[in-house]
Amino acid sequence: MDSIIQAMAELEQKELEGGPAASVRVLLSAGPPGGLPPFLRDSVSPGASPLHLDPLGAELRALVDRVAQHEVQGQQERGVLLAPDGSTVALRPLLLGLEAGQQGRRAVPLGDTGGDTPAGFRNDSANVTWLGERAEPPAAVDSLLAAALATELGLAFLHPRPTPSPPGLGSEGCWDRLSSPQNFTLLDPPTAPLTMAFLNGALDGVLLGDHLSRLAPPRPRLSLLLGQYYGAGVDGDPGFRSNFRRQRGAALISAPNLAQQVWGALLLLQSLEPRHPQLHNRSREQLAQVASYASQEFTEAFLGCPAIHPRCRWGAAPYRGRPTPLQLPLEFLFVHHTFEPAQPCASFVRCAASLRAVQRFHQDVRRWDDVGYSFVVGSDGYVNEGRGWHWVGAHTRGYNFRGFGVAFIGDYTASLPTAAALRTVRDGLPRCASRAGLLRPDYKLLGHRQLRRGTDCPGDALFHLLRTWPHFIQTVN
């Protein structure tokens, strides 16, 4: 990601026709023929000269050529970047969102499809009803949502998908290395081209495009905006950065409004490409059903679930021995703190280093096969996979088969984890696990100290708070 931001900064310094804002179209021009969707392309000044990558140096140009088009071939995903927060981001939907935001969010008419433009079209979904059997399609769609997210989301859900989706929705993967990464391999063959990287890039495009559309000219340079968003936060706001994209997206996108947008985007594409292989002979009602399902899954299984870094992302050492499978769903959630490292981690680099230290202690000192916890939560907005959803851990002696062990990085004897980390363990993680059939809806929550004598884990301050949470129980029979 840093290299793409550098490429954009170099383009912004050139005397490009269209000014610094043209840098996005230069990068998009390296993608497939046509570049922009028609409704965005039509807004570019007529007669403008074609844009090329010539102003870039050979190394940056080669990078842009390689990542401009997003595609999945087998388990190889191309067109994705490693962001400083540890997430993987597809470049193309991010750029499409930036371009739509620069042009200003607008209603793209669908033609004679029936229905009226929803009230409060741009930013207010209160008057948009959930799609039902008699729902009328919108007369227009939001250019930003259609370009960055809605079209591809709808197309992806035309494929058969499991019900319900596993936590996270999209397919995750591993980089060949975290320093100067080159190749990204998905952990499982995707059932559709809907990957975690695409969802991250699309959501980032929507969030940043919406931000740009609200700013009066002159807008900030995009290289500066991206540097802030993938850094400390836009305009110094730590809540407006990629670490917290899902929380911010949930506040901006509702399922009913997104359902209308996905439906409208599919109808728009069908009208532009009547012989589209996925949309040919699809009825309006069929597309409405797809839109309802897609929007529900996106808002519940992606926006409503915490982001989880897979083991390869934080540099986990191999498991020693043979893991034992869990019999799901489980009935308990056990809360821990690592105690050492004692300090919370607020960045991907520090959280990954802390987790590797915990794993070394568990494997080399405790002589366990792996890091003991099922999941480990940092203060950077992410959950990290330990033994995960399917393997017995070593976190709560006598109960490892019966529950997941979740640990906060840090010592919480006298202080509490961040509010975001607490919400993740109290609400997001168990809700998504229950939805996916991994944790019983009537699960019971306990602190480690309740089941193991001689330990203060998860710390006095944190344990006193746990006692106020839903699902907490005082004793276990």
C-alpha positions as CSV (number, residue, x, y, z in Angstrom):
1,M,0.0,0.0,0.0
2,D,2.8,2.4,0.8
3,S,4.1,2.0,-2.8
4,I,0.7,2.9,-4.3
5,I,0.5,5.9,-2.1
6,Q,4.0,6.9,-3.3
7,A,2.9,6.4,-6.9
8,M,-0.2,8.6,-6.4
9,A,2.0,11.3,-4.8
10,E,4.3,11.3,-7.8
11,L,1.4,11.6,-10.2
12,E,-0.1,14.5,-8.2
13,Q,3.2,16.4,-8.5
14,K,3.0,16.1,-12.3
15,E,1.1,18.6,-14.5
16,L,-1.7,16.2,-15.5
17,E,-4.7,17.4,-17.4
18,G,-7.5,17.4,-14.8
19,G,-5.1,18.4,-12.0
20,P,-4.1,16.2,-9.0
21,A,-7.5,14.5,-9.0
22,A,-6.6,12.8,-12.3
23,S,-4.1,10.5,-10.5
24,V,-6.9,8.0,-9.7
25,R,-7.9,7.8,-13.4
26,V,-4.2,7.2,-14.3
27,L,-4.1,4.3,-12.0
28,L,-7.4,2.9,-13.2
29,S,-6.3,3.2,-16.8
30,A,-3.9,0.4,-16.1
31,G,-6.8,-1.9,-15.4
32,P,-9.2,-3.6,-17.8
33,P,-10.3,-2.0,-21.1
34,G,-13.0,0.6,-20.4
35,G,-11.4,1.5,-17.0
36,L,-14.3,3.3,-15.4
37,P,-17.9,2.2,-15.2
38,P,-20.0,4.0,-17.9
39,F,-21.8,6.2,-15.4
40,L,-18.4,7.4,-14.0
41,R,-16.7,7.6,-17.4
42,D,-19.5,9.9,-18.7
43,S,-18.7,12.5,-16.1
44,V,-15.1,12.9,-17.2
45,S,-14.6,16.0,-19.3
46,P,-15.3,15.2,-23.0
47,G,-12.3,15.5,-25.2
48,A,-9.8,15.0,-22.4
49,S,-6.6,13.5,-23.5
50,P,-6.0,9.8,-22.6
51,L,-4.1,9.4,-19.4
52,H,-1.0,7.1,-19.2
53,L,1.4,5.8,-16.6
54,D,4.4,7.4,-18.3
55,P,5.0,9.9,-15.5
56,L,5.9,7.1,-13.2
57,G,9.3,5.4,-12.8
58,A,9.7,1.9,-14.1
59,E,9.5,0.2,-10.7
60,L,6.2,2.0,-9.7
61,R,4.7,1.5,-13.2
62,A,5.4,-2.2,-13.0
63,L,3.7,-2.4,-9.6
64,V,0.6,-0.5,-10.8
65,D,0.4,-2.7,-13.9
66,R,0.5,-5.8,-11.7
67,V,-2.2,-4.7,-9.1
68,A,-4.6,-2.6,-11.2
69,Q,-6.9,-5.5,-12.1
70,H,-8.4,-7.6,-9.3
71,E,-8.9,-11.3,-10.1
72,V,-8.9,-14.7,-8.5
73,Q,-7.4,-17.7,-10.3
74,G,-7.6,-20.9,-8.3
75,Q,-6.3,-19.9,-4.9
76,Q,-4.1,-17.0,-6.2
77,E,-5.6,-13.5,-5.7
78,R,-4.1,-10.7,-7.7
79,G,-4.5,-7.0,-7.5
80,V,-4.3,-6.8,-3.8
81,L,-2.0,-4.9,-1.4
82,L,-0.9,-5.4,2.2
83,A,-1.9,-2.4,4.3
84,P,0.1,-1.1,7.3
85,D,-2.7,-2.3,9.6
86,G,-2.1,-5.9,8.5
87,S,-5.2,-6.1,6.3
88,T,-5.2,-7.0,2.6
89,V,-6.9,-4.6,0.3
90,A,-8.0,-4.9,-3.4
91,L,-6.9,-1.8,-5.2
92,R,-9.5,-1.5,-7.9
93,P,-12.6,-1.1,-5.8
94,L,-10.7,1.4,-3.6
95,L,-9.8,3.5,-6.7
96,L,-13.4,3.3,-8.0
97,G,-14.7,4.6,-4.7
98,L,-12.2,7.5,-4.7
99,E,-13.1,8.4,-8.3
100,A,-16.9,8.3,-7.5
101,G,-16.3,10.5,-4.4
102,Q,-14.3,13.0,-6.4
103,Q,-17.1,13.4,-8.9
104,G,-19.6,13.8,-6.1
105,R,-22.2,11.2,-5.1
106,R,-25.1,11.4,-7.5
107,A,-28.2,9.4,-8.5
108,V,-27.6,7.3,-11.7
109,P,-31.1,6.8,-13.3
110,L,-32.1,3.3,-14.2
111,G,-34.5,4.2,-16.9
112,D,-38.0,2.7,-17.1
113,T,-37.7,0.2,-14.3
114,G,-40.6,1.4,-12.2
115,G,-40.6,2.9,-8.8
116,D,-39.6,6.3,-7.5
117,T,-36.2,7.5,-6.3
118,P,-36.1,6.6,-2.6
119,A,-36.6,9.5,-0.2
120,G,-33.4,10.7,1.4
121,F,-31.5,8.9,-1.4
122,R,-28.0,10.1,-0.6
123,N,-27.5,9.7,3.0
124,D,-30.8,8.7,4.7
125,S,-32.0,5.1,4.6
126,A,-34.9,5.6,7.0
127,N,-37.5,5.7,4.3
128,V,-36.1,2.8,2.2
129,T,-38.0,-0.4,3.0
130,W,-36.5,-3.9,3.0
131,L,-37.0,-5.7,-0.3
132,G,-40.2,-7.9,-0.2
133,E,-42.3,-9.7,-2.8
134,R,-44.0,-6.5,-3.9
135,A,-41.0,-4.1,-3.6
136,E,-40.6,-1.7,-6.4
137,P,-37.0,-1.2,-7.7
138,P,-35.4,2.1,-7.3
139,A,-35.4,4.6,-10.1
140,A,-31.8,5.4,-9.5
141,V,-28.7,4.1,-7.7
142,D,-26.0,5.8,-5.8
143,S,-22.9,6.2,-8.1
144,L,-20.5,5.6,-5.2
145,L,-22.1,2.4,-3.9
146,A,-22.7,1.1,-7.4
147,A,-19.1,1.7,-8.5
148,A,-17.2,0.5,-5.4
149,L,-19.4,-2.2,-3.9
150,A,-23.0,-2.9,-4.9
151,T,-22.4,-4.3,-8.4
152,E,-19.7,-6.8,-7.5
153,L,-21.5,-7.8,-4.3
154,G,-24.6,-8.6,-6.2
155,L,-22.8,-10.6,-8.8
156,A,-21.0,-12.6,-6.2
157,F,-24.2,-13.7,-4.6
158,L,-25.6,-15.0,-7.8
159,H,-23.3,-18.0,-7.0
160,P,-24.6,-20.6,-4.6
161,R,-23.4,-19.8,-1.1
162,P,-23.5,-21.6,2.3
163,T,-26.1,-20.4,4.7
164,P,-25.2,-18.8,7.0
165,S,-21.8,-17.5,6.0
166,P,-18.9,-18.2,8.3
167,P,-17.5,-15.3,10.4
168,G,-15.8,-12.8,8.1
169,L,-17.8,-13.6,5.0
170,G,-14.9,-13.3,2.5
171,S,-12.0,-15.7,1.9
172,E,-8.8,-14.8,3.7
173,G,-5.3,-15.7,2.6
174,C,-1.5,-15.5,3.3
175,W,1.3,-13.4,1.8
176,D,4.5,-15.1,0.8
177,R,6.2,-12.7,3.2
178,L,5.3,-9.6,5.2
179,S,8.3,-7.6,4.2
180,S,8.0,-6.6,0.5
181,P,5.1,-9.0,-0.1
182,Q,4.6,-10.3,-3.7
183,N,2.2,-13.2,-3.8
184,F,-1.1,-13.7,-2.0
185,T,-2.6,-17.2,-1.7
186,L,-6.2,-17.8,-0.4
187,L,-6.4,-20.3,2.5
188,D,-9.4,-22.0,0.9
189,P,-10.7,-22.1,-2.7
190,P,-13.4,-19.3,-2.8
191,T,-16.9,-20.3,-3.9
192,A,-17.2,-16.8,-5.5
193,P,-14.8,-13.9,-6.3
194,L,-15.9,-12.3,-3.0
195,T,-12.7,-12.2,-0.9
196,M,-11.8,-10.4,2.3
197,A,-9.4,-8.2,0.2
198,F,-12.2,-7.2,-2.1
199,L,-14.5,-6.4,0.7
200,N,-11.8,-4.3,2.5
201,G,-11.0,-2.4,-0.7
202,A,-14.6,-1.8,-1.6
203,L,-15.5,-0.6,1.9
204,D,-12.4,1.7,2.0
205,G,-13.5,3.1,-1.3
206,V,-17.0,3.8,0.0
207,L,-15.8,5.4,3.2
208,L,-13.2,7.6,1.5
209,G,-15.4,8.4,-1.4
210,D,-18.2,9.5,0.9
211,H,-15.7,11.7,2.8
212,L,-14.5,13.3,-0.5
213,S,-18.0,13.9,-1.7
214,R,-18.7,16.0,1.4
215,L,-15.7,18.2,1.1
216,A,-15.8,21.5,-0.7
217,P,-13.0,22.1,-3.3
218,P,-10.1,22.2,-3.2
219,R,-10.0,18.7,-1.8
220,P,-6.9,17.3,-0.1
221,R,-4.4,15.4,-2.2
222,L,-5.4,11.7,-2.3
223,S,-1.9,10.6,-1.4
224,L,-2.3,12.6,1.9
225,L,-5.8,11.2,2.5
226,L,-4.7,7.6,1.9
227,G,-1.6,8.1,4.1
228,Q,-3.8,9.3,6.9
229,Y,-6.5,6.6,6.5
230,Y,-3.9,3.8,6.5
231,G,-2.0,5.5,9.2
232,A,-3.0,7.4,12.3
233,G,-6.4,8.6,11.1
234,V,-8.0,11.1,8.7
235,D,-7.6,14.6,10.0
236,G,-6.2,13.2,13.2
237,D,-9.3,11.1,14.0
238,P,-8.0,7.6,15.2
239,G,-11.5,6.2,14.6
240,F,-11.4,7.1,10.9
241,R,-8.7,4.7,9.7
242,S,-8.6,1.3,8.1
243,N,-8.3,-0.5,11.5
244,F,-11.9,0.4,12.2
245,R,-13.4,0.3,8.7
246,R,-16.1,-2.2,9.7
247,Q,-17.4,-0.1,12.6
248,R,-17.5,3.0,10.5
249,G,-19.1,1.2,7.6
250,A,-21.8,-0.1,9.9
251,A,-22.7,3.4,10.8
252,L,-22.9,4.5,7.1
253,I,-24.5,1.5,5.4
254,S,-27.8,-0.2,6.4
255,A,-29.1,-3.5,5.1
256,P,-32.3,-2.1,3.7
257,N,-30.6,0.7,1.8
258,L,-27.9,-1.6,0.6
259,A,-30.5,-4.1,-0.7
260,Q,-32.0,-1.3,-2.8
261,Q,-28.6,-0.3,-4.1
262,V,-27.5,-3.9,-5.0
263,W,-30.8,-4.5,-6.8
264,G,-30.5,-1.2,-8.7
265,A,-26.9,-1.9,-9.6
266,L,-27.8,-5.3,-11.0
267,L,-30.7,-3.9,-13.0
268,L,-28.4,-1.1,-14.3
269,L,-25.7,-3.6,-15.4
270,Q,-28.4,-5.8,-17.0
271,S,-29.7,-2.8,-19.0
272,L,-26.2,-1.9,-20.1
273,E,-25.2,-5.5,-20.9
274,P,-28.3,-7.5,-21.8
275,R,-26.2,-10.5,-22.7
276,H,-24.2,-10.5,-19.5
277,P,-23.6,-14.2,-18.7
278,Q,-24.7,-13.9,-15.1
279,L,-27.7,-11.7,-15.6
280,H,-29.1,-12.9,-18.9
281,N,-32.7,-14.1,-18.5
282,R,-32.7,-13.2,-14.8
283,S,-36.0,-11.8,-13.7
284,R,-36.4,-8.6,-11.7
285,E,-37.7,-10.7,-8.8
286,Q,-34.7,-13.1,-8.9
287,L,-32.4,-10.1,-8.7
288,A,-34.4,-8.7,-5.8
289,Q,-33.9,-11.9,-3.8
290,V,-30.2,-11.9,-4.5
291,A,-29.9,-8.2,-3.4
292,S,-31.7,-9.0,-0.2
293,Y,-29.5,-11.9,0.7
294,A,-26.3,-10.1,-0.3
295,S,-27.0,-7.1,1.7
296,Q,-28.0,-9.1,4.8
297,E,-24.9,-11.2,4.6
298,F,-22.6,-8.2,4.1
299,T,-24.0,-6.2,7.0
300,E,-24.3,-9.2,9.4
301,A,-21.4,-11.4,8.5
302,F,-18.9,-8.7,7.4
303,L,-19.7,-5.3,8.9
304,G,-21.2,-6.9,12.1
305,C,-18.2,-9.3,12.7
306,P,-14.8,-8.4,14.0
307,A,-11.8,-8.6,11.6
308,I,-9.6,-11.6,12.3
309,H,-6.0,-11.8,11.2
310,P,-5.2,-15.4,10.2
311,R,-2.2,-17.1,11.9
312,C,0.1,-16.5,8.9
313,R,-0.5,-12.8,9.2
314,W,1.1,-12.4,12.6
315,G,3.9,-14.9,11.8
316,A,2.7,-17.9,13.8
317,A,5.2,-20.8,14.2
318,P,3.9,-24.3,13.1
319,Y,1.8,-26.3,15.4
320,R,3.8,-29.0,17.2
321,G,2.0,-32.4,17.1
322,R,-1.5,-33.1,15.8
323,P,-4.4,-30.8,16.7
324,T,-7.6,-32.2,18.2
325,P,-10.8,-31.1,16.6
326,L,-13.6,-29.5,18.6
327,Q,-17.1,-30.8,18.7
328,L,-19.1,-27.7,17.7
329,P,-21.0,-25.7,18.8
330,L,-19.4,-25.0,22.2
331,E,-21.2,-23.8,25.3
332,F,-18.5,-21.5,27.0
333,L,-16.5,-18.4,26.3
334,F,-13.5,-18.0,28.7
335,V,-11.8,-14.6,29.0
336,H,-8.1,-14.2,29.7
337,H,-5.4,-11.5,29.6
338,T,-1.8,-12.3,28.5
339,F,-0.3,-10.5,31.6
340,E,3.0,-10.6,29.7
341,P,3.4,-8.7,27.5
342,A,1.9,-6.3,30.0
343,Q,1.4,-3.3,27.7
344,P,-1.5,-3.2,25.2
345,C,-0.5,-3.2,21.6
346,A,-1.9,-0.4,19.3
347,S,-0.4,-1.3,16.0
348,F,-0.2,-4.3,13.7
349,V,3.6,-4.6,14.1
350,R,3.5,-4.5,17.9
351,C,0.5,-6.8,18.2
352,A,2.1,-9.4,15.9
353,A,5.3,-9.2,17.9
354,S,3.4,-9.6,21.2
355,L,1.5,-12.6,19.9
356,R,4.7,-14.3,18.7
357,A,6.2,-13.8,22.1
358,V,3.2,-15.4,23.8
359,Q,3.4,-18.4,21.4
360,R,7.1,-18.8,22.1
361,F,6.4,-18.8,25.9
362,H,3.6,-21.4,25.5
363,Q,5.6,-23.7,23.2
364,D,9.1,-23.4,24.6
365,V,8.4,-22.8,28.4
366,R,5.0,-24.4,28.9
367,R,5.8,-27.1,26.3
368,W,2.4,-26.8,24.7
369,D,1.9,-27.6,21.1
370,D,0.9,-24.1,20.1
371,V,-0.3,-20.8,21.5
372,G,-3.0,-21.8,24.0
373,Y,-5.7,-19.3,23.2
374,S,-8.4,-19.7,20.6
375,F,-8.1,-16.0,19.7
376,V,-6.1,-13.0,21.0
377,V,-7.4,-9.4,20.9
378,G,-5.2,-6.4,20.5
379,S,-5.9,-2.7,20.9
380,D,-5.4,-2.1,17.2
381,G,-9.0,-3.0,16.2
382,Y,-8.2,-6.6,15.3
383,V,-8.7,-10.2,16.6
384,N,-5.8,-12.6,15.9
385,E,-6.4,-16.3,15.2
386,G,-4.7,-18.6,17.7
387,R,-6.0,-22.2,17.6
388,G,-9.1,-20.8,16.0
389,W,-12.6,-22.1,15.7
390,H,-12.0,-25.7,15.1
391,W,-9.1,-27.0,17.3
392,V,-8.9,-27.7,21.1
393,G,-6.9,-25.0,22.9
394,A,-4.8,-25.0,26.1
395,H,-6.3,-22.0,27.8
396,T,-8.6,-23.3,30.6
397,R,-7.6,-26.6,32.1
398,G,-10.4,-29.1,32.3
399,Y,-12.6,-27.0,30.0
400,N,-10.6,-26.7,26.8
401,F,-13.0,-29.0,25.0
402,R,-16.0,-27.1,26.1
403,G,-15.3,-23.5,25.2
404,F,-13.2,-20.9,23.3
405,G,-10.5,-19.1,25.1
406,V,-10.1,-15.4,24.2
407,A,-7.3,-13.3,25.6
408,F,-6.7,-9.6,25.6
409,I,-3.0,-8.6,25.0
410,G,-1.9,-6.7,28.2
411,D,-2.2,-6.7,32.0
412,Y,-5.6,-5.6,33.1
413,T,-5.2,-5.8,36.9
414,A,-5.6,-2.1,37.3
415,S,-6.9,-0.9,33.9
416,L,-9.2,-1.9,31.1
417,P,-8.7,-2.7,27.5
418,T,-9.9,-0.2,24.9
419,A,-13.7,0.2,24.4
420,A,-13.4,-1.2,20.9
421,A,-11.6,-4.3,22.1
422,L,-14.2,-4.8,24.9
423,R,-17.1,-4.5,22.4
424,T,-15.4,-7.1,20.2
425,V,-15.3,-9.7,22.9
426,R,-18.6,-8.8,24.6
427,D,-20.7,-8.5,21.4
428,G,-19.1,-9.0,18.0
429,L,-17.1,-12.2,18.3
430,P,-19.8,-14.3,20.2
431,R,-22.6,-13.0,18.0
432,C,-20.8,-14.0,14.8
433,A,-19.8,-17.3,16.3
434,S,-23.3,-18.1,17.3
435,R,-24.6,-17.0,13.9
436,A,-22.2,-19.4,12.2
437,G,-23.1,-22.4,14.5
438,L,-19.8,-22.4,16.3
439,L,-21.0,-21.1,19.7
440,R,-24.3,-21.9,21.3
441,P,-26.7,-18.9,21.4
442,D,-27.1,-19.5,25.2
443,Y,-23.4,-19.7,25.8
444,K,-21.9,-18.9,29.2
445,L,-19.2,-16.4,29.9
446,L,-16.5,-16.8,32.6
447,G,-13.2,-15.4,33.6
448,H,-10.2,-17.7,33.8
449,R,-9.9,-17.3,37.6
450,Q,-13.3,-18.9,38.1
451,L,-12.0,-22.2,36.9
452,R,-8.4,-22.2,37.9
453,R,-7.1,-21.7,41.5
454,G,-4.1,-19.6,42.0
455,T,-4.5,-17.2,39.1
456,D,-5.8,-13.6,39.0
457,C,-6.5,-13.9,35.2
458,P,-8.0,-11.9,33.5
459,G,-7.0,-9.2,36.0
460,D,-9.1,-7.5,38.7
461,A,-10.3,-4.6,36.7
462,L,-11.3,-6.7,33.7
463,F,-12.9,-9.4,35.8
464,H,-15.1,-6.9,37.7
465,L,-16.3,-5.6,34.4
466,L,-17.0,-9.1,33.0
467,R,-19.4,-9.6,35.9
468,T,-21.7,-7.0,34.4
469,W,-21.8,-8.5,30.9
470,P,-24.6,-10.6,29.4
471,H,-24.0,-14.4,29.6
472,F,-21.7,-14.1,32.6
473,I,-22.3,-16.8,35.2
474,Q,-20.9,-17.0,38.7
475,T,-20.3,-20.8,38.9
476,V,-20.2,-23.8,36.6
477,N,-21.7,-27.2,37.6
